[in-house]
Amino acid sequence: MDFVSTMPGLHWPALPGPRAIMRLGLLHQFAATQWWPAERLASMQLRQLAELVAHARKHSPYYARTLAHLPAQLDESAWRSIPVLKRDTVQEEKAALRSTHCPQAHGGRETIFSSGSTGKPIAVEQTTLTQLFWEAFTLRDHEWHARDVAGKLCSIRFFPDGSAAPPQGGRGPNWGSATADLVRTGPVAMLDVRSSVDQQIAWLEREQPEYLLTHPTILDTLLRTLEDGRPLRLERLREVRTVSEALPEGLRERCRQLLGVSLTDIYSTRETGYLALQCPEHDHYHLQAENARIEILDAGGQPCGPGDIGRVVVTPLHNFAFPLLRYEVGDYAEVGEPCPCGRGLPVIRRILGRQRNMLRLPDGRCHWPILNYKAMNTIVPLRQLRMIQVELERIEVDIVTTHRPDEATELRLGEEIQRNLGYPFKLEFHYVDAIPRSVGGKFEDFMSRVA
């Protein structure tokens, strides 16, 4: 790696800036803690949780009220007595959950918006410290999978600011904040996820990436075009990385067969950070125990064993601005056996419950619908939203909101939805008290009934 030096006159060995050095310090610790036994990891998590709980009880009105029963000494029994935090509660108790005080050394606060897999948008706060951990785990992911960051990265994702509009897409100065002030990276090219398959293929062949970052549904569509006989020549491609959706069975193998490269998946959420990274030696995932305590719970609230599927409950360890204790993210995961690689980080075999249906456009294009919840929430206070494409040009929009909008406001909301979907669909708004889950316990915030 070509490290960046901020010390005048010092080019080699490089001396990066203070924030980059902190990331390297965390990465150095991660190199040791990944080999700890599960019991030691759990013990250190509990030690950190005791600090977080004490802070939450003192500075968060919600936890001052709900954690009054906890003993002074936090143990596993006391921890599991804390009720699971539902997404509805985060919406309703946002002001009370927010800490009235955060340690100054944790840095400034930033509001993060997330829709998750539930269709219930929430807004939480994070700090400069939580962003530092996000960047350090990004470095771990690069290190685990031996990426050459000097290579070219191409990303097909959602860019709400229009910076990656098709057909040309956009450019980035580096691989992101995790590497920007640490190492010199290769170029970055970006294309909005709402581009057509034809545009994506032409763009990829023009850009010729060494690394591709995208959503599983986008990759699946690209692979289908190859299976249909259309060529896609990516002669320099070394790895595909997927984010934001559950990975369908068989996609890894199809990627290996059709593109000749491995697929590496990442499990994270906007509000909780990195949850699991794919093992560098196997296709399953290691929970990032240094970032969050992650519980996989059955219907009765008990921990699942290997082979069992349960709901994912997360506690970020370092967010003192907006503590989320035992927060149910809305996903399901299958617990795995201890990993043969020797790492003590807990294993999950697969993540379920995050994949959305594809939107069908009248011109034959399909893409994964991503809505800008941050923008919509400034128009109408959304509690829950679901869209059903009932006909090729007609979409029903179910909304749960605290205040039903007037006609002009509804028109603005419709325009925002149409802008994100990339087509002036006829929208039919229905204001309801609640949107139920399916028989299987899943919730899809977008469904298409168009063949």
N, C-alpha and C positions, 0 to 999 in steps of 0.2 A: 504494500500500500504506500502511496505517496502522501505522507502526513503533512498537514498544514502547520507552519510555525508562525506564532504571533510575536515572538521575541525578535526585536530588531537585530539584524546581523547574524541571526542564528537560523541556518537553513537545514543543517543536518548535524546530529540528530534533531528532529523537530521538537519544538516545545509549544504545544497547542495552548489555546486560551483557557481560562479557569473553568468555564462550563464544559468544554470538551474534556478537560482533565477529570471532572466529576463523572462524566459518562464512562470514561475509561476505568475510573476507580470502581464504579458499579460493575462494569463488565468483568473486571479482575475478580471481584467477589463472586459473581455468578459462576465463574469458571470452577470455583471450589464448591459452592453450595449445591450445584446440580448433582453432585455425587453423594451428598449427604443422604443418610437413610430417611425414610418417610417420617419416622418418629421424631427425629431431630428437627426436620423442617416444620412439622406441626407444632413442636414446642416453641420454636422461635416465632412462628406466626402468632401463637397465643400471647407471647411476650409483647409483640407489637400491637396486637389487638387490645391489650390492657391499656396501653397508652391512648389508642384511638377512642376506646369506650370512655375512659376518664375525661378526655377532651369533649366528647359528644355530650356527656351528662352535664358538663359544666357550661357549655357554650351553645348547645342546640336546644331550643325550647321543646322540640318534639321529643328528643331523647331524655331530657330532664324529666319529662312526664312519663315516658314509657319504660325507662330503665331504672326507675326508683326501686324496683324489687331486687336488683342485682346485689350480691354481696360485695364487699370491698375487694376481695381477692377473686379475680376472674379465673375460673377453671373451665374444663370442657363441659361440665354439667350446666354451669351458669351460662356459658356461651349459647348452648342449645336451647336455653329457656327464652332467649330473645326471639320475639315473633318474627316470622318472615315478612319482609317489607315488600308489599305489592306495588305495582306500577300505579294503580289508582291512588294509593296513599301518597306516592311521590308527587302526583299531580295536585292532590288536594292539600297536602301539607308542605308545599314547596317553601313557603316563608318560614315555617317552624323548623324544618329540617336544616336550613341554612345556618351555619355557625355564625354567631355574632362576633366572634373573634377567631383569627387564624394566626399562627406564629408568623411573625414578620419575615423570618428567614425562608419561609415557604414561597415567598414571592407573590406577585399579583394574582388576582382572580380573573377567570374567563368563563363566560357562560357557554355551555355545550348543549346543543340540541340533538335529540335522538328520537327516532321512531321505533327502532328495534324491529322485532318480528311480530309485534302485537298490534300495530296500528294505533298505538296510544302515544303520541308525542310527549316527551318530557324535556325539561330544561334543568340542568344541574350546573354546579360550578366546579371548576378545577383550578389548580394553581400552577405556578411555574415549576414547582417540585414534581407534581404528577406528570407534567410534560417531560421533565428530565428522565423520569423512569420509562415513559413511553419510548423515548429516543434510545435509552440503554437497551431495552428489549428488542428494538429494531436492530441494533448492532449485534445482539446475541443471535437473532435470526440469520443475519448475513454471515456471521461466523460459523454457526452450526452447518450451514449449507454451502460453505466455502465459495461464496460469490466473489467474483472479481468486480469490484465496484468501479473499476476503470472502464468497464464495458458499457454498452448503450442500453438504457432502460426505456421501454415503451409501456405506457399505461392507458388502458381503455377503461375509464371510470366516469363517475358523475362529476362534472365541473360546473356548478351553478353560476359561476361568474362569466361564463361564455368564453373563457380563455382557450378552450380546446374544441371549438366548434368545427364540425366537418365542413369540407373534405380535407382541409390542410391540417387541422388540429393546432396544437400549441407547443411551446417549448418551455422547458424549465432550466434553471441555472445549474442544478445538481440533483442528487438523488433524494434530497429532503433534509430536514433540520437535523436528523441524527448524524449525518455525515458532513454537512455543509461547512462547519468550522473545524473539522477534524482531518478529513482526507479529501484529496482531489478525485472527483468521480468522473465517469463518462457522461455523455450528453443524455438528456431526457426529452422524450417526445410524448405528447398527451393527445388523446382523442376522446371526445365526449361519448358516453355510453349510449346516447340516443342516436348515434350514427347508424346507418344501414349496414347490413352485412357486406354489401358490395363496397361501400366506402371503407369499412374496416380492412377488408382484404387488400384493396388497392393501397391503403395507407401503410399496412404492415409490410407489403412487398417493397414499397418505396423506402420505408425507414430501416428495414432489416435489423431488428433488435437482437441483442444477445440475451436479454431478459424481458419477459412480458408479464405485466401485472394486470389482472382483470377479474371480472366476476365469473363464477362457474357457468352461469347461463350464457354469457357471451362466448366463453370458450366452447361450450357445448354446441352452440349454433355454428361457430367456425368449423368445428370438427364435422358437423353434419354436411357442410358444403363439400368437405374433402371426401366424405363417404359417398356423396352423390357424384363424385368424379371431377369436381372443380379443383384445379391445382392451386396450391398456396406454397410458394417457395420461400422458405425462411432459412437460408443457408447458414446463418451465424447463430441461430437460436440455441441457447444452452439450458434454459429452464423457464417454466411457466409457473407463476405464483398466482394463487386465487384468494380472494377475500370477500367478506360481506354476506355470503350465502352459504347454506348447507351444501356440502359436496355430494353430488349424486353418485350412487354406486356405479362403478365402471368407468368413471370419467378419467381417473388416473391412467388406467390401462389403455383407454382409447387415445389419450394424449401421447403415451409412449409409442403406440403403434403408428399413429398418423403423423405426429410431429417429430418423433424420435428423441424426445426429451422427457425428463421427469416433471411431475407436477408437485408443487409444494403449497400446502394450504395453511392459512392463518386463521385463528379464531380470536376475535377481539370485538369489543363494543365501544362506542364513542364515550359512554358514561363511566365505564369501568376499566378501560385500557386493555392491554394484552391479557388474554385468559389462557390460551394454549398455543404452542408452536408445534409444528410437525417434527417428530423425532428425526435427527439427521441420518438414522440408520433404518428406520421403519416408516410405514405409512400412517401409524397412529400418532396421537398427540400427547405432549407433555404439558400438564398444567403448570403455569408460571407461578409457582408457590411464593416466590419472592415479591410478587406484585399484589396478589390477592388470595384470600382464603376462598376456595371454590368448593361448594358442597353439591353433590348430586343426590337429590332426595326423592324417595318414593312417595306414593300418594298419602302415606301416613306421616310423612315428615322425617322418616328415618333414612340414614345413609344407605345408598345402594351399594351392592357388591359387584364384583366383576361379572360382566354379561348382562347386568340389569340396566334398564333405561329409566332415567328420572329427570326431574326439572333442575335446571341450573340455578343455583343460589350463590351470589357473589358478594364478597366484602372487600373492596379496595383497601389496601393496608395504609395508604399514605395520603388519602384525601381528607384533610382536616377542615377544608372549607365547606364541604357538603358531604358529611359522612353518610354512607350507604351501608348499613349493617344488615347483613343477611338479605340482600336485595335479589328478588326473583326477576331475572332478565327476560324471561319469556321463551327461552329455548329449552330443548331436551337434549340429553347426551347419554351415551352408553359408556359405562365404566369399563376400563380395560385391566388386564393383569399387569403386574410389575414388568417393566421393560427389560428385555435381554441385554440392552446396551449398558446396563449397570447404573443408569441415572436413577436417583431416588425420587425425582419429581413424579407425582402421580400421573397415571395414564388414563385418557379417555380414547375409546376406539373410534367413535364418530360423533358428529354433532347433527342434531335433527331440528327441524322446525323453523328454519330461517329462509327457505327458498320460496320465492314468489312466482306466480304465473307470468307468462310473457304477454305483453300487449300486442294485439294485431292491428296493423295499420291498413287502410284501404288500398294502398299501392302494393301490398304484399309483404312489406317489411314487418319484422318483429323486433321488439327490444324489451329489455327489463324495465318496467316503470319505476322511476325514482322520483319522489316528490320532495320539494323543498319545504319541509315542515316549518323551518324557521320563518320563511316568508309567509306561508299560509297562516301561521299562528299570529302574525301581526295583523292579519285581516279578520280572522275569526278565532276565538279561543277554543281550540280543538281539544276534546277529551279523547275521542276515538274517531277513526275514519276507515271506511272500507269502500272500495270501488269494484263494481261488477260490470264487465263489458258484456252486455246482453246482446248487442248486435254490432256489426262491423263499425258503425259510426255513432253508436249510442252507448253511453255509460251511466249506470246508476251509482249515485254517490250517497252512501249512508254516513251520517254525521251525528256524533254525540257532542253537544256543546252546552256551555252554561248560559249562553245568550244567543237566541236565534237571530240571525242577521236580517237587516232590511234588504229590499230588492237591489239597491245599488251596491251594498256590501257583498251580497251573494254574487252579483255580476263580477266584481273584482276577484272574488275567490275563484270563480269559474275561469276567468282569464288566466290566473296564475296556474291552475291545474292544466289548462290547455297548453300553456307555454311549456310546462315541464313534460307533458306527454308528447309534444311535438306535432299536434294536429288539433284542429278545431272541432273536437267531438261534441255531439249534443249531450249535455250533462243534465241529468235529472236528480235534483237534490231531495233527499229524504232525511228529516230530522227525527231521530229516535232516542229513546232513553238508554238503550244499551245494544251492543252488537254481540250476539252469542258466538261461542266457539262451535266448531264442528263436532260431530259425534266422536271423532277420534281425539278430541281435546286440542286440536290445532286451530290457529287463527291465521287467515290470509288477508292481508290488507288490500290485495288486488287479485281478482279472479277473472279469467276470460272464458266465456261460454261460446266463443266463436271458434269453429273448427279450424 
